[in-house]
Amino acid sequence: MLAGSVGKAMILVAFVGCAVLALSVGCSRTGQAAEDGQRSDGLRPPDAGAAARAKDDSAKAERDDDGGGAQGDKEDKDDKDAVVLPPEMARRLGVITTPAQAVTFTPNAEGFGVVLGHDAIAQIAADIETARAAIKQSQAALRRARQLADGPGALGADAVENATKQTAADQASLTLAERKLTATLGLKFPRHGGDTDEAVLTSLANGTFKLARVTFPPGSITGAIPHELRLLPLDSGSADPEKGLAVWTANTVWDAPQDPAVPGRSLFGLLRAADIPEGTRLQALPVSGNGAIPGVLVPSSALVVSEGQYWCYLRKGPNSYTRAPVSVDRPLAQGYFVPADRVAPGAEIVTAAAGLLLARQTNPSAESAD
């Protein structure tokens, strides 16, 4: 009986083993079939290298479309003070650039003045011409009286005396008119010396030339007269951003009569232009060569503030702008003086939308949003 029980147990173990073996073979065949089916449908594991190459090609195409694929723009992106901006984007943002105006700065020498009206000069010029015409007539009358006094039917002595008196009076009128001119325009007015200088008076009387009178604080200008004055209008609101700021040059300068109401040294400057409005208030910078510093005028509209420093943006290339530091310790009428070693004369200064360039520089993620 014991032997029978053992035999049954061995048969049962053998049966379970066969069942397990059959099950494992079936699962193996099923997995192989599934793998073969996937391969027959053309499905493969994703290729990471191909995906990366496709992404790089797409990024390159976008850079080429935006005009930012040039090597110069790549270098500008690496520059922390540069902003890359395609021309179309600059137009949309309203970026306007203006050539930097060359000026000079003489420490402690800064004057203020006005463009004089030409009516007073026209009156004096008319008085001089009238006196000249009168004296020519009286001199001719005196010559006739003297000729007739020596011939038959001679005039009386009183006729000659009257003609002589009239000539002297007309001469005095001419002298008075000329003295009024020197009292108004100074003793060194560039009129004495020839027909060319007479043309200066005529041009001032006609308004085709303008005369600026400026006064400098006491002690700021001593010795020789500056050979040139740079004049800037104090009213910056009338400046045209497309044409740039007005900087007028007076290269004919002489001493003006002292103004008793304003202390300091007064000078006249001749402006050989007719389009300068009379009555314009001016800021004057002398150019004498003695301690004068060459530089440019940076308009107030071009300034931005970042990290406690004033900056202006300059066009570096067709697609990029770089910023330059600006010191505000040398103010001018319409902005600030910057030495030429920082901003060169003629450099394109951003005078509109400079704040937007600063925003794009400090927040580069704004570029992707655009």
Phi, psi and omega in degrees: 000321177296319179296325179293320180295319179296320180297318180296321180296320180294321178296320180295319179296319180295321179297316179296319179299316179297322181294317179296318180297318180295320180296317181294322178294320180296317179296322180296318179293323179296315179297321179294322180295319180296319179294320178295324179295320178295319181291325179291335178275000178081014180275132180228155174300145182298140179268108183297323180295318180295321179296319179295320179295320178297321179294318179296320179296321179294317179297321179296319179297320179295320179295322179293322179294325182274359181074018182251019182268001182287156180294324179299320179292325178297319178294323179295324178295329178284342179275122184289343180260010182244151177233125177268125184213111178300154183304320181295319178293323178297321178294320179295325180280349180081030180286126179234134178245149181226135178298138181290128179278130179284129176221168173237153183231123175252119182305136178062018177234100180208120182242170180227148182198201184208153172275118185285151173285152184267004182293318180294321179292322178297321179295316180295318179298322178293321178297321179294315180295321178296317179295322179295317179296320181294320181290328175296319180293316181292325177293321177295320178295323179293320178297317179296318180297322180290323178293317180289335181290340183263351184254184177295147184064038185298149175288161178288164180296332180294330178295317178294320180296318178296318179295322178294319179296318180295322178297317180295321179294318178294324177295321178294323178295320178295318179297319179296317180297320179291325178290326174298323179297313180291329177292328181275317187253002178093157182290336183259021176303129187284063180243333186275118175143004177150178182294327181297318180289329174296326178295332177296315179297319178297319180294322176294320179293327179279343183088004177283335168251152178242153180240125178251134175246122182233151179233132179253148180301155180302133177084351182283328177232115178233156177082226187292153178286138175302140181281355181200149174236133171260121186245131180236135178290138179287334180275095181280349182291338181273001182287140178269117182297335179284323182269343180095180183279149179275122173230111183259147182243127175249106181261006170241108188231138176211166182291137176258156175303142182294134177271116182293340182274343183234115179288152179123186181258129182254142180226151170258143175231131181269122179253113184274063180207149182256348187266012178270121183296135175288144184089358180293128176283139189234153164248132187244136175238121181282146175240102183241345183085351180259095180080006180286138182251123178284146179186202181225164175262120176260116183297153179297328181292346182270353187273141171228159182241129178211130178057037178075013182233143174275140182224159166226154181256137179242141176288120181265329180199187181296335185239007188220155179224139178237152183256150181230143180288147180231129174265134185258022180271002178230073183287147173239185185297318186241016180170224186220150179275133176232129180301154184293339179285348176260315177230121183280146174302136182090350178297144181279109180263134177284114182253357176218139179071024176295327178296326178291324176295320177296321179296319179291328180288317181281341180228078183301336180296343178294336180295317179293329179292326178291000000 
